[in-house]
Every structure is written in C-alpha cells, then in structure tokens.
Amino acid sequence: MIKTLLEGDNVMVYPEGTVGTHKQTLDFRPGSFIECAAHAIPVVPVAIEYRTKKDLWVREKFIPQYFYQFSKWKTEVKLRIGPPMTDSDGLVLCEKAYQWINAQLADMQQGWSEIY
C-alpha cells in the first residue's frame, strides 16, 4: 500500500474491516493510519450514509450481496469527502478520521436516513 501511495496512486481503505449497522462506525483498525503517519502520507476520510436498510451491505457472503445490490433500480446514499488529514502519530490520525466521519454521519442522518 505504501509503495503504491508513494508512487502517486490512491488507495481506498475500509478501516472498519466490515459494514456496521450502528449509527456510528465500528472501531477502526489503525494499521493503515500508522503507516500513513510514518510516511507523512495524508489521509482523506470519506463518510457514506445509506438511506434505507435494504441498501446496507450486511449479507455474510459477497457474491449474494453483490447480485442483490446491483439488481436494484437504485441505491440512495449521501457521500462526504473530508479534508486531507496528517499527523505524526498514527493513532491520533486514526482518531481524527474516526471523529470526522462520525460527525458527518450524524449530520447526514438527520431528517434523511430511514434507518435510524
């Protein structure tokens, strides 16, 4: 991942390791944040809020979930892309991204989400 980033390409990381069904994200796995901090690579957080429960990716197996999601007419989401974040401490960087994403999710859920 670091080699790819240092070569100028982007990498999308899902630090939860899965999809949650709670109002906020699950705890992040800090490994990618630690590596980015060690190499002075900025992290750009992304918050995704699905409108309805049927849009959540929660099936145990990928293939059935994939076919279910892509057989629907539409999936409504809100998406926010945050500012690039840096820190020399990977755990601090992880916490910054975590807090930013959760604040965005709370804002996007108000008056829009049918899930919460």
N, C-alpha and C positions, 0 to 999 in steps of 0.2 A: 504494500500500500504506500509506504513512504517513498519508495523509488518512483512509483507512478506519479505521486503528487509533486515530487521534486522535478520531474520531467515536464511539469506544467499541465498535466491532465487532472481531471476531477474524479473524486471517488465518493459515492453515496454510501454512508454507513448508517445502519439502524441500531443505535446503541442499546435499545431495549432487548434486542435479540428475538423479539416476537411482537405480536399485536396484543394490546391490552383492551379491556372492556371497561376501564375505570375512567373517571373524569380527567384524571391526570395521567401522565406517562408512568410506566413502571420504572424502577430504578435503572439507571444507565450502567452499562458495563464500561469501565473507564479506560480500557486499553488503548483505543484509538485516540482519545484525548491526551493520554500520557505521551504517546508517540508524537502527536502533533505539537505539543508543548515543547518536547525535547528537540524538535527540528524547526521551531519557530514557524510552523505552518498554521495559517488561520483556519478556524472552523466556522462554517456558515450554518447556523441552525435553521431547520425547516419544521414548521408546525402544520399538521394535516388534521382537519376535523371532518369526519363523515356526518352527513345529515341524519341518516337512519341506521338502525341496527342491521338491516339487510345489506348495507354497504361495508360493514366491518369484515376484515379478513380474519375469521376466527375458526375456520374448519381445520381439523387436525392434519389433513393431507393437502399438499399443494395443488396437485392436479385437479381434484374435485372443486377446490376453491377457485382455481383459475377459470375453469369452464363455467362455474356458477357466475362469477363476476363478469366475465366477458360475454355471457349470453343475455345479460340485462340490457334494456334500452338505454339507461343512463345511470350514472353514479354521481351524486352530488357531494362535492367536497369544498371546503374552504382551505386555502393554502396561503401560508405566510412565510416569506423568506427573510431571515433576520440579517443583521449586520455581521460582517466578519468579526470574529472574536479571537483574541490571543491572550495567552498568559504563560508565564514560565513554569507554572505548576499545573500539571495535567489534571489533578483532582479539582483544582479551582476552576479550570477551564470547563471541565465536565459539569460542575455545579452551575456555572454561568449559563451554559447552554440549556441545562435542565430547567432552571428557573425561567429563562426567557420563553422556552417552549410552553411550559405550563401556564404562564401568564397569557400567552396568545390563545391557548386552547380555552381557557376560562372566558376570555373576551369573545371568541368566536361562538361559543356555545350559547351565549345569552340571546334569547329570542329567535334562535335559528335551529339549533340541534333538537331533533325529536328523540334523541337517545337519553338525554339527562334532563 
